[in-house]
């Protein structure tokens, strides 16, 4: 029992189990609802006027003020304890009762008239419970038994109880499931914080510009066209990327980025090329390192050195289009050319070709990312 409730209970104790009937007003039920859970063996009467007021106060809206929401909650609590304490609702008295006791039809006077009428009809010892000073004085003047409760002192103790409960709730040891839930919530909060931090850092520190190369499409014959769609320097590392498209209008399949001089010693027959690639893929999880690097790259100042780009033997079926990306380690500004070849399956012909840089220009990295998405 809360200390605030104990103080009221202590004042009521001399009247308990002695045949008294306890009759609260609306104010008392809203401020001390938990008291009635300890009066389950006593007779509790509730005026119909009190019930109506609680029923109206419980209603609220989304736009209600904090004070209105608090009063709504207190009203619902009052109705709840009426149920658990087996309270009895009594109907309002006839008009003659108001005339007899010289009472008006105001809410407080209706409640007092209700309890006076019940006392006169039943002869029971009725005790009126209220924190309202005005209602207390009026009830006493009409002959009702009233206990002198101090609302201010009660509310001070209730606030102290609330602080103690909040502190206890924060410091008490959580059960296993609750600890897990709290841990998960904390992890989620931390994760969201990290994501937000990365977004902020990315916004302020992300690269703004990068180099983009312009090159011409390569037409190997009337039926095979290789178009570098986007060549750009990555601002995040020392690599540049080539997004390309191959159009094969022939009736024969072709292999793009084919280099028979590489250490794989792939036979020029397409079937054996395919078998060899499959074998390499099965032999290691790093399959791309075994059958890629089919492109020679020449850089300024390194003309005598062959740098192999990360590409692959790409098979393009007849009458089809193929898109892909080549990753090259190095600076785009130093690039001279890329050399590779196409292998035509039906004729077993290898056609070498070269991609040369026409012009380098600067572009916003955000625009480059937009172009990549559209490819």
Buried (B, 14 or more C-beta within 10 A) or exposed (E): EBEBBEBBBEEBEEBEEEEBBBBBBBBBBBBBBBBBEBBEEBBBBBBBBBBBBBEEBBEBEEEEEEEBEEBBBBBBBBBBBBEEBEBEEBEBBEEEBBEBBEBEEEBBBBBBBBBBBBBBEEEBEBBBBBBBEEBBEBBEEBEBBBBEBBBEEBEEBBEEBEEEEEEEEEEEEEEEEEEEEEEEEEEEEEEEEEEEEEEEEEEEEEEEBBBBBEBEEBEBEEBBBBBBBBBBBBEEEEBBBBBBBBBBEBEBBBBBBBBBEBEBEBEBEBEEBBEBBEEBBEEEEEBBEBBBBBBBBBBEEEEEEEBBBBBBBBBBEBEEEBEBBBEBEBBBEEBBEBBBBBBBBEEEBBBEBEBBBEEBEEBEBEEBEEBBEEE
